[in-house]
Amino acid sequence: DDIGTLDIHGVPRLKVWTRLAVTAEAGSTTIVLQEDVDFKPGEELMITATATPHKHMDGNGLHGAPPVDFENERVFVASLASDMRTVTLRDPLEFRHLSTSFTRPDGEYIDLSAEVALLTRNVKIQGDESSELDSWGGHTMVAFGGVYRIENAEFFRMGQQGEMSRYPIHFHVSQHYGQFCYAKGNSIHHSFQRAVAIHSTDYTLVQGNVGFDIVGHMFFVETGMERFNVLEGNLGV
């Protein structure tokens, strides 16, 4: 029997995350990317840190405490050049972000360039402003055989901290019905509890999502009994 369907489909984007092609210096208002994008003026991006504060390297920080001073940045697009790779930012960068690589002795190439992710989507699901007071945002869930197809949406101020099963995107005890469900190309940021949870669900697809500024594990399978799920191309920062 049909016990419920949730379809959320934002506008498809050319690329939801990529990497820097050229090192971006602190104070610069321009970044150059490795792949074509369709970022629009006013949209919000995230650029990952490529430096770690020394206190997290030399042991002088609070052991076990999550670092809150990594050099990740939220920035806004002013314009995109005709080459579809050169982005002018609304404000100067606060930190330097590297574009670099490493080749292992066995010849494997590893790209260590900063990731650049699109946070904005045209469909936005969010907790209200009061969510900030007690880390108690919104949540979505599919359970016990419902159909759950979510793509190209933005999730902001979601998750309910400390409350089990209250996550931005949650596949809950759907067993083999996971084959009818997916989460693709979404942006989950400033979440109070996790990003995407797969619990007792098989055969589902979690692909090309961006998680940033999240409390707890970002993309996870909950019990260890989940099978045949595909998690690929996701970015967690």
N, C-alpha and C positions, 0 to 999 in steps of 0.2 A: 504494500500500500504506500501511497505517497504521504509521507509524514512531514513534508516541509522542504522548501527550496529557498536558498538565499543566493541571489545573483547580484554582484557588484562589479560593474565594468566601467572603468575610466577610459579616457582616450589613450590608445597605445602610443608609446614614446619610442623614438629611434634608439635610444640607449639610456638606461637608467643609472649605470655607473661605468666609468672608464678610468684611465690613469693619465697623469701628466706626461706630456711628451718632452717638455722642457722644464728645468727647475724654475720655480716661481719664487722670487725674492720677496722678503718682507718689505712692505711699502709699495709693492707693485699693484696695479689695478688690472693686470692682464694675465690670463693663464692660457696655455696651449695644450690641447688634449690629443691623445693618440688615435681617437676614433671620431667619426662624424656624430654630432649631436643636434638636437632641435630645441635647445634651451631657449626660453623666452624671457624678455625683460620683466623684471620683478620676481622671477622664480628664485627659490632658495636652494642653494647647494651646500654640500658638506665637503671639505677637503681634509684628508687624514693627515695626522702628524707623521713626520719622518725623523723626529728627534724625541728623545726621552729625557725628562728632567733628571738631573744627576742624582737627586735623592732617591729615585726609584732604582738606580743602578748601584749606588754605594752603600745602601742599607740604612740611610739616615731618615728615611720616611717612616710613617706609621705602618708597622708590619701587619699585613692582612687587610688594611684599609684600601678601598678602591681609589686609585689616583684620579683627581678631578682637575689636574692642571696639565694634562697632555695638550699638545699644540694642535688639536683638531680645531677647525674653524667652520662656523656657519657664515656664508656669504650670499650676496644677492646679485643676480645677473642684471647688468645694464644693457648689454647688447651682444649679439653673436655675429661674427664676421661672415662674409660670403663663403669662406673656405669651410665653414661649419665646424671648425676646431678651435678657433681663437675666440675666447670669451673675455669681454670687458666687464669688470666688476663694478658695482656701485660704490664700494669703499675699498681703500687699500688693505692689503693683507697684513695681518699682525705678525705672522711668523713666516720663516722660509720653509718651503716644501720641495723636497728633492725629486728629480727624475733620474733614476739610476738603476743599475742592474748588476747581477753577479753571475758568473759562469763557474759552475762546480768543476772539480778535476775530471769528472766523467763526461763533461761537455754539456750538462744540463743548464739551460738558460733560465735564470730566475729574475723576474721583473720586480724591483723593489720600489718603483715609483709610487708617489702618493696617489691614492684613489680619490676620484672626484665623483660624488653621487648627487643625483637629483632628488630633493626631498619633496618638492611640490607636485601635486597631482590635481586634476580638475574635479575629482570627487574626494572629499575630505570627511573622515569620520573622527570625531573628537569628543573628549570629555569637556565639561564646561570649566570656566575659570576657577571655580571653587575646588576643582580636583586637586589643585596645587596645595591646598591647605592640609590635606590628609593623605596625599598620594593615592587617591581613590578615583580612578578614571572610568572610562567605558570599557566594554568588552564585546566580542562576538564569539559565537561558538556553533559548531554543528555536532549533533549527538545522535547515536542510535539509528543511523540510516538516512538521515537527511542529506540533501544535496547542497553543496557549499562551494561556490565558484567565485573567487575574489581576485581581480586583477587590476593593475594600474590605478590603485586607490592609495590615499594617504591616511595614515592612522597616527593621531597626535593626542597626547595626554590620555593614553589608554592604559588598561591594566589596573588591578586593584591589589596594592601591595599587601602581602601576607595572607591573602584570601586564595585558597586553592581553586584552580580551574577558572580564574578570572584573568584572561590574557587577551591581548589585542586580536590575535587570530588563533583559534583553538579547534583542532580536530579531536573530538572526544568520543571514544568508545564507538567508533563507526565501523570497525572491523573491515570486512572486504568492501563495504560501500565507499571506502576511500577512493576507489577507482573512479568515482563520479565527481570527485572533489579536487580542487587545486587552489594554490595561492601563488600568483605570478606577477612580477613586476611592481610589487607594492613598496611603499615607503612607510616604515614604522619608526617614529622618532619621539623622543622624550616620553618613553613608556615607563610606568611605575612598576610593571612586572612583566618581564619577558617580551618576546616579539611573536614567534610562531611556535606553538606546542602541538606535538603529535602524540596522542595518548590512545593506546589500544586501537589503532587504526592502521590499515594496510593499504598499499597500492596508491597512495596519494602523491601529488607532485607539489613541491615547494621550490620554485625556480625564479632566479633573477630578482629577488627581493633585497631591499636595503634596510638594515637595522642600525640605528644610531642613538646614542644617549639612552641606554636601556638599563633598567635594574634587573639583574639576574641573567640567566642563560638566554641567549637570543633565539637560536634555532635548536630545538632539542626534541628527542623522543623520550617519553616519560618513564616507561616501565622496563624497557628492554625486550618486551615481547612483540613489539611492532615489527612488521616484515614488509619487504618489497616497496618501501617508500623511496622516492627519489628526491634528494635535496642537492641542488646544483646551482652554481653561479650566483649564490647569495653573498652579500657583503655585510659583515657585522663589525661595527666600530664602537 
